[in-house]
Amino acid sequence: MTLPLDLIAVFAPLLGAIIVGLGNRALGDRAAQIITCALMLCAATASVMLFNYVALEHHVLDRMLLPWIQSGTLNVSWALHIDTLTAVMLVVVNGVSSMVHIYSVGYMSHDKSIPRFMAYLSLFSFFMLMLVTSSNLLQMFFGWEGVGVASYLLINFWFHKTSANNASIKAFLVNRVGDFGFMLGIFGCYLLFDSIQFTDIFARAPQLADTQIIFLGHNLPALTTVCLLLFVGAMGKSAQLGLHTWLPDAMEGPTPVSALIHAATMVTAGVFMVSRLSPLFEYAPSALAVVAVVGALTCIVAASIGLTQFDIKRVIAYSTMSQLGYMFFAAGVSAYSAAVFHLMTHAFFKALLFLGAGSVIHAMSGEQDMRKMGGIWKIIPKTYTLMWIGSLALAGIGIDGVFGFAGFYSKDLILESAIASGTWYGQLAYVLGLAAAFMTAFYSWRLIIMTFHGKSRADHHTLDHAHESPLVILLPLVPLALGAVFAGYCAWNWFGGEGRAVFWGHALFVVPERDTVAAAEHVDEIYKWLPLLMGVSGITLAYVFYAVKTDWPAKCASSLGAAYRAVYNKYYFDEAYDYLFVRTARKLGDFLWKRGDDGFIDRFGPDGVAGAVVRLAQRASAIETGYVYHYAFAMVIGVAVFISWFWLKG
Amino acid sequence: MDNLHSLMIVLPEVSLAALGLLLLLVGLVNRSNTTHVVSALTVLSFIITAATLISPHRLSFLMGGTAPVFAFGTMFVDDTLARFIKLLILAASALSVFLSGGYLENHKIARPEYPVLILFATLGMMLMVSASDMIALYVGLELQSLALYVLAAFQRDDAKSSESGLKYFVLGALSSGLLLYGISLLYGYAGTTDFVKLSFVFKDAAPHTIGLTIGLVFVTAALAFKVSAVPFHMWTPDVYEGAPTPVAAFFASAPKMAALVLFLRLLREPFMPLAMEWQQIVVFIAVASMLLGSFAGLAQKSVKRLMAYSSIANVGYALSALAIMNKDGLSAMLIYLAIYFVNTLGAFGVIISLRKQGQQVEAIEDFAGIAKKNPLLALAMTVFMFSLAGVPPLAGFFGKYFIFLAAVKAGMVPLAVIAVVTSVVAAFYYLRLIKVMYFDESKQIIDACPCFGVRATVTLAALYMIIFTVWPQPIIDGAIAAISGFIRG
């Protein structure tokens, strides 16, 4: 390795962000686009070369950059640690990011703040890279918070929209809840291991498997507690059930942002974190069970909500959340390589779907409601094809042993690993995952049919303007589409097949008796065919519902009644949170503001003092009457007072 | 031989007096620009006097000049303290003359007597700070005061100016009466008016002889009037407002320094054995001045009255330093004075240079928006105001810093706390002026006077505020040397 590929891969996006962010308008739109795209492409190329060097030629790269904190036993450095797991993430992040950058050139071409947008995208990429290349928890947290900030900035990119403001604040706040858990997890790690360096933590985890820790007044198993706290962080970032409410709202951001941050990369940070910490989680089986159950529940809940939504981006957003659920329950049953496999394939096809949806929205003059689309497949055939590819990959269509789209391999591996784990939560996850696979296929084709087929429900004006997107938008979709088609087939050997052990090296760790990915090969044939059956039947049913018997959806909805409304209203999560947290917090805030701050602190503090000073000042200057005899009197009284003072004192 | 020796010691004062008389004659030559000539010559006289004061020739005659030397018996003393403060007084007077030119012409009161009056006031101050006898003190003080009364009323067609002169005169007469009464009491108990002998008498006297204490109170009260300390300050706002602005500027600088140093000499030399008594008075008037100057200033609308209250508060800080009474405190006071007089003259310079339709600007709201039309002037005023408010790194910060530091070191923490609190309060009115200049919309057209003297003074003063930060050594060393020579003596 002659070039410092790792530095290029990580810092080229930062360089782009700095140049374009500071240059901004002075630089101009075109230069901003060229600089960020070129640097991202450099980073992506470097990542691919790194992947070859690290994952295929089996090296591990460690590069110390700068010392950061040295205080007592706490010793943290800025460093790059690149093993196979990181190398996979680098390819995913930089690959998708560079495609999204190029796509944005076309998609954002009418925007007024192009340099700002490109700088934010590059900045996000840098933080994501810091997150995945970290060799300790703190640098990971730095990247973690950095992507949070970038996500906030990008969701709120159109800051004149109130809905975007609200969505960005919501995303930030919900993530703070998760981050708090993450922070507690970091503190817990430091308490247990006296270090937050991954190598130290992993080396000592087996010995501490049975340690107890006192947390919130209870004596709890130490590793489980720490792992669960860290998982709370992962739940926030990866929108798992409970902390998921921000993700659908985050679709207020421009579509490239949804594709990059809220589908392909940032939201998978939680999956990455659990995988990275696999040597820790492996010794906390109860925590893994929680991870699996939360993942499985997220998977089914999100998929069911996805069935009912009409906003094209929201459907894909719930789909993302559901797929993240798959990844988490894969991690929960110790099938980390399956989780990362799905992370990788999902990045390709979900980015493809989002960018394709963006292309549709672009064609439909900004319309996002599928009820106002339809019948446009002839107008935008290329986008239509790409959406088909993405959906096939998402639904996991393929024939075992012959060929399948990317999602086929990864999703089946996850489901098989779950059933192969032989645990109750594995079986639960399999069942829920299977149901979700059906729903996934259903809502994917519901989306395709509602958007592209049937009679157009758009108004004339929009329809007249509908046009295929320019090349700069379509071209970046091609590599993603290739990934969506072939990524599973090509990478199967590394993630699920024979080459697994050599490929991963020490990057992932699984306790030998729980090697579910290996066991997945030996599950009954029926379990291997069920997912495909689910996918195909989901597609068929969607076709019947939305192309043949078009009155069925409405009938179905009305006959389901309250159940449908609950799903359509996203199980009332937002309303419950609003009632439980938002309003109580607001009441508390109102109280502290009006009674506490205004009524007490301000009244007697700043305002009170200021008022008293003003009155005092007026009195003090009112002494000045202008009459000489008053002045003389004051002087004489002054003398008299002094003399009296001394006389009385003796 | 003895008289010659004495003459050599008072040579600066003698030459200044002679030059003053000469200038009166020059003023009689009736020519159109006589005032200009006399003003220039006055400044020249100050320079000559200063040169005489520190000429190596004279100093070597005074045996190096480190030990105090007396003239005319023990009437007059020349020591390091006197020389240091005389230099500052001469500088302040010269700058005041500079500030006056344009104003006098604009108000058609340009008369050659004006600079000569300043000259004689300066002579009085020089005598004051060198007085070593109650009689000499009184003579110096009255010479100064008489000139100042006339200066306050110099714009005699203006009712306000006449009123302020009269007020100052009546109250000044009262304070002179207090002073004389106090001196006579002291003389009655001690049998001498000589500072050195007085201190011996006080040392031996019973510690609480009430007559001595009463005499002390009267003398202190009279001097408190001269430095405009609360509760003897009442004349200050009215006189500053009524007197011609350059006169107010002069009042705020040179006489303040002279009276404070006279105060210092009196308290430190003859009254030193009574320190327990007078320290209470000084602390009281210092605290009262700081409080009143800071708080009452908040309610002012006229910028000249504002400066009057500012000067009262600043005298409070100087008196705090005086109350500390050790070397640290006293040299802090001298440093403070050396910074303050330039600062206040600069601020007055800006006030003098602003005019609306030929009229002098008086109200604070008239400063609105001058930053747009006169950015440099506004910048200078900002420097002065920040410095007065004690914002680092400007000179005013160090002035206050040394005093607060000395107070804390001497264990007078409550005094330091009050000083800090009042300077925070006072910062409000300084900052408000800046806010008005930069952020308020101007209502009428304000011009800056093109007068050279004013511009030069403002520029010099602003530079001094900044240069002090990087090169404070001359002032600090000078002040420490002045106090060391004085206290050793």
Contacts between the chains, C-beta under 8 A, distances in Angstrom:
chain1	res1	chain2	res2	distance
A	613	B	295	6.7
A	613	B	298	6.6
A	613	B	425	6.7
A	614	B	298	6.9
A	614	B	299	7.6
A	616	B	295	5.1
A	617	B	295	4.9
A	617	B	296	6.0
A	617	B	297	7.5
A	617	B	298	3.7
A	617	B	299	4.0
A	618	B	299	5.0
A	620	B	292	5.6
A	620	B	295	4.8
A	620	B	296	3.6
A	620	B	299	7.2
A	621	B	296	4.4
A	621	B	299	4.3
A	621	B	300	6.5
A	621	B	309	7.9
A	623	B	234	7.5
A	623	B	296	7.5
A	624	B	234	6.8
A	624	B	237	5.5
A	624	B	238	7.0
A	624	B	296	7.6
A	626	B	238	6.4
A	628	B	166	8.0
A	628	B	167	5.4
A	628	B	170	5.4
A	628	B	171	6.6
A	630	B	234	7.2
A	631	B	167	7.4
A	631	B	171	5.7
A	631	B	234	3.7
A	631	B	235	6.0
A	632	B	170	7.4
A	632	B	171	6.2
A	632	B	174	5.5
A	634	B	231	5.1
A	634	B	232	7.6
A	634	B	234	5.4
A	635	B	171	7.1
A	635	B	174	6.3
A	635	B	175	7.1
A	635	B	178	7.6
A	635	B	221	7.0
A	635	B	225	6.7
A	635	B	231	6.9
A	635	B	232	5.2
A	635	B	234	7.3
A	637	B	231	7.1
A	638	B	221	6.3
A	638	B	224	7.8
A	638	B	231	4.0
A	638	B	232	6.0
A	639	B	178	6.6
A	639	B	217	6.2
A	639	B	218	6.6
A	639	B	221	4.7
A	642	B	217	4.6
A	642	B	220	7.6
A	642	B	221	7.0
A	642	B	281	5.8
A	642	B	284	8.0
A	643	B	213	7.7
A	643	B	214	5.7
A	643	B	217	5.3
A	645	B	280	7.5
A	646	B	210	7.3
A	646	B	213	4.8
A	646	B	214	7.8
A	646	B	217	6.9
A	646	B	277	6.6
A	647	B	210	6.5
A	650	B	208	6.6
